[in-house]
Amino acid sequence: CIRDRLYTSRARITDIALDVGYDSPDAFSKAFRKWSGRPPRRFRRRPIPMEGYASFRLGSPRPAPQLPCRRPRLTRLPTRSMVYLEKKGFRDGSFYAVGREAAEELRVLLAGQKMLGRVRAWLSTFPRRPRGITDTRVAIQVGAVLDRPTAVAPPMQTRSFGGGRWAVLCHRGPYRFLFQSWNRAYFGVMPALGLIPRDADPFEHYVVAGSDRPEQALRTLIHVPIH
């Protein structure tokens, strides 16, 4: 149970949060504090009797997906340009719903300007790390790489991305579990390999995508900028 894992194991709270279906340690801590009256770290130092408590509610059902590869592919990328829409704020503890709406809106705008057939890749970039699951200012930029640089009208914008050295990890499965893979990349894979992130915007590349595909067939490449 959650109590035993916190009290008797040495597992990190981040790992426990992901294992029981939460998108982030913040989401797990918020739910656990609401249930027990104290955050997980404080509970771990001094557990409380469980009599009279309802069972702690797990997060979303865990996917059957493969986790990011243990050893990422290290590569250098050229600087490229993309057309994007920016949306802000989490919803239900993740970017998933906001990102999906932005992607649908961008697709309609590109189709209206007869540019949909020029799309060569779909991406999302993340210009600032969120401060928590209620961060209303955190942004997600959902974009498309076109066959050549093109001027666009608002609300679409253009920006460059890439350049430098990157660690690339693969997420297979539903987009709603992508945040788990990002957490595992930053808090598990990267520290284990001694890879140090640098100050550039990480991004996702949706290499196998589409609403007509089964969720388990979706494939997303997570790009982390490294020194």
C-alpha positions as CSV (number, residue, x, y, z in Angstrom):
1,C,0.0,0.0,0.0
2,I,1.0,3.6,-0.3
3,R,1.6,3.9,3.5
4,D,4.0,1.0,3.5
5,R,5.9,2.2,0.5
6,L,6.4,5.6,2.1
7,Y,7.3,4.3,5.5
8,T,9.3,1.1,4.9
9,S,10.9,1.5,1.4
10,R,13.6,3.8,0.2
11,A,11.8,4.5,-3.1
12,R,11.8,8.1,-4.0
13,I,8.5,10.0,-3.7
14,T,8.8,10.9,-7.4
15,D,8.9,7.2,-8.3
16,I,6.0,6.3,-6.0
17,A,3.9,9.1,-7.5
18,L,4.5,7.8,-11.0
19,D,4.0,4.2,-10.1
20,V,0.5,4.8,-8.6
21,G,-0.6,6.8,-11.7
22,Y,0.0,10.4,-10.9
23,D,1.4,12.7,-13.7
24,S,3.8,14.5,-11.3
25,P,5.1,14.5,-7.7
26,D,3.1,17.8,-7.2
27,A,-0.1,16.1,-8.1
28,F,0.6,13.1,-5.9
29,S,1.6,15.4,-2.9
30,K,-1.5,17.5,-3.3
31,A,-3.8,14.5,-3.3
32,F,-1.9,12.8,-0.4
33,R,-2.0,15.9,1.7
34,K,-5.7,16.3,1.1
35,W,-6.2,12.7,2.3
36,S,-3.8,12.6,5.3
37,G,-3.4,16.2,6.3
38,R,0.3,16.2,5.7
39,P,2.6,16.0,2.7
40,P,4.3,12.6,1.9
41,R,7.8,13.7,3.1
42,R,6.4,14.6,6.5
43,F,4.3,11.5,6.6
44,R,7.4,9.4,5.8
45,R,9.3,10.8,8.8
46,R,6.4,10.3,11.2
47,P,3.5,8.0,9.9
48,I,0.1,8.3,11.4
49,P,-2.4,5.5,12.3
50,M,-4.6,4.5,9.4
51,E,-7.6,3.5,11.3
52,G,-10.6,5.6,10.3
53,Y,-9.1,6.7,7.0
54,A,-10.6,5.8,3.7
55,S,-8.3,4.2,1.2
56,F,-6.0,6.6,-0.6
57,R,-7.2,7.2,-4.1
58,L,-4.8,6.2,-6.8
59,G,-4.2,8.4,-9.8
60,S,-5.2,7.7,-13.4
61,P,-4.9,4.0,-14.3
62,R,-1.3,3.3,-15.3
63,P,-0.7,2.8,-19.0
64,A,0.7,-0.4,-20.4
65,P,3.2,1.7,-22.4
66,Q,6.9,1.2,-22.4
67,L,8.8,3.7,-20.3
68,P,11.4,5.9,-21.9
69,C,14.5,3.9,-23.0
70,R,17.0,3.6,-20.2
71,R,19.8,4.9,-22.5
72,P,18.7,7.9,-24.6
73,R,20.1,8.6,-28.1
74,L,22.6,11.5,-27.9
75,T,22.6,13.7,-31.0
76,R,23.2,17.2,-32.3
77,L,20.3,19.0,-34.1
78,P,20.3,21.9,-36.5
79,T,18.3,25.0,-35.7
80,R,14.9,24.9,-37.4
81,S,11.8,27.0,-37.6
82,M,8.2,26.2,-36.7
83,V,4.7,27.8,-36.8
84,Y,2.9,27.5,-33.4
85,L,0.1,28.5,-31.1
86,E,0.8,29.2,-27.5
87,K,-1.6,28.2,-24.7
88,K,-1.1,28.6,-21.0
89,G,-2.0,26.8,-17.8
90,F,-2.4,23.2,-16.7
91,R,-5.7,21.4,-16.6
92,D,-6.3,18.5,-14.3
93,G,-2.6,18.5,-13.5
94,S,-1.2,18.1,-17.0
95,F,-0.7,19.8,-20.4
96,Y,-2.7,17.1,-22.2
97,A,-6.1,18.8,-22.7
98,V,-4.7,22.2,-23.4
99,G,-2.2,20.8,-25.9
100,R,-4.9,18.8,-27.7
101,E,-7.1,21.9,-28.1
102,A,-4.1,23.9,-29.4
103,A,-3.2,21.2,-31.9
104,E,-6.8,21.1,-33.2
105,E,-7.0,24.9,-33.5
106,L,-3.6,25.0,-35.3
107,R,-4.7,22.3,-37.8
108,V,-7.8,24.3,-38.7
109,L,-5.8,27.6,-39.1
110,L,-3.2,25.9,-41.4
111,A,-6.0,24.2,-43.4
112,G,-7.7,27.6,-43.8
113,Q,-4.5,29.1,-45.3
114,K,-3.9,26.0,-47.5
115,M,-0.7,25.1,-45.6
116,L,-1.7,21.8,-44.1
117,G,-0.1,19.8,-46.9
118,R,3.2,21.5,-46.2
119,V,3.5,20.2,-42.7
120,R,6.6,18.0,-42.3
121,A,6.4,17.4,-38.5
122,W,4.2,18.2,-35.5
123,L,5.9,19.4,-32.3
124,S,5.3,20.9,-28.9
125,T,7.9,23.1,-27.1
126,F,8.0,24.0,-23.4
127,P,9.6,27.4,-22.8
128,R,9.4,27.4,-19.0
129,R,9.3,24.7,-16.4
130,P,6.1,24.7,-14.4
131,R,6.1,25.6,-10.8
132,G,3.3,23.2,-9.9
133,I,0.1,21.7,-11.3
134,T,-1.8,25.0,-10.6
135,D,0.7,27.2,-12.5
136,T,-1.6,29.4,-14.7
137,R,1.4,31.1,-16.5
138,V,3.2,28.0,-17.7
139,A,3.1,27.8,-21.5
140,I,2.9,25.1,-24.1
141,Q,3.7,25.9,-27.7
142,V,2.1,23.5,-30.1
143,G,3.6,23.8,-33.6
144,A,4.3,22.5,-37.1
145,V,7.4,22.4,-39.1
146,L,6.6,23.4,-42.7
147,D,8.5,22.6,-45.9
148,R,10.0,26.1,-45.9
149,P,9.9,29.2,-43.6
150,T,6.7,31.1,-44.0
151,A,5.2,34.3,-42.6
152,V,2.0,33.7,-40.7
153,A,-0.8,35.9,-39.2
154,P,-1.8,36.0,-35.5
155,P,-2.7,34.0,-33.5
156,M,-0.1,31.9,-35.2
157,Q,3.6,32.8,-34.5
158,T,7.0,31.5,-35.6
159,R,10.0,30.6,-33.6
160,S,13.3,28.6,-34.0
161,F,14.1,25.5,-32.0
162,G,16.8,22.9,-31.8
163,G,20.5,23.6,-32.1
164,G,23.2,22.1,-30.0
165,R,23.3,18.7,-28.2
166,W,20.2,16.7,-27.2
167,A,19.2,13.5,-25.4
168,V,16.3,11.8,-27.2
169,L,14.0,9.4,-25.5
170,C,11.0,7.5,-26.9
171,H,7.5,7.4,-25.3
172,R,5.1,4.8,-26.7
173,G,1.4,5.0,-25.9
174,P,-1.2,7.6,-25.0
175,Y,-0.3,11.3,-24.8
176,R,-2.0,11.7,-21.4
177,F,0.9,9.7,-19.9
178,L,3.6,11.8,-21.5
179,F,4.2,13.7,-18.3
180,Q,5.2,10.5,-16.6
181,S,7.9,9.9,-19.2
182,W,9.2,13.5,-18.9
183,N,9.5,13.0,-15.1
184,R,11.3,9.7,-15.6
185,A,13.6,11.4,-18.1
186,Y,14.5,14.3,-15.8
187,F,14.5,12.6,-12.4
188,G,15.6,9.1,-13.4
189,V,17.4,8.6,-16.7
190,M,19.3,11.9,-16.9
191,P,20.8,11.8,-13.4
192,A,21.6,8.1,-13.7
193,L,23.7,8.8,-16.8
194,G,25.3,12.0,-15.5
195,L,23.6,14.1,-18.3
196,I,23.1,17.8,-17.4
197,P,20.3,19.8,-19.0
198,R,21.2,23.1,-20.5
199,D,19.2,26.3,-20.9
200,A,17.1,25.6,-24.0
201,D,13.5,24.7,-24.6
202,P,12.8,20.9,-24.5
203,F,10.3,19.6,-27.0
204,E,8.2,16.7,-28.1
205,H,8.2,15.3,-31.7
206,Y,5.0,13.3,-32.6
207,V,6.6,10.8,-35.0
208,V,3.6,8.5,-35.1
209,A,0.4,10.4,-34.4
210,G,-3.2,10.8,-35.5
211,S,-6.7,10.4,-34.1
212,D,-7.2,7.4,-36.4
213,R,-4.4,5.4,-34.8
214,P,-4.8,3.2,-31.7
215,E,-3.4,4.9,-28.6
216,Q,-0.8,2.2,-28.0
217,A,0.6,2.7,-31.5
218,L,1.4,6.4,-30.8
219,R,5.1,7.3,-30.7
220,T,6.6,10.5,-29.3
221,L,10.2,11.5,-29.1
222,I,11.1,13.5,-26.0
223,H,14.0,15.9,-26.7
224,V,16.0,17.2,-23.7
225,P,18.7,19.8,-24.3
226,I,22.0,18.8,-22.7
227,H,25.6,20.2,-22.3
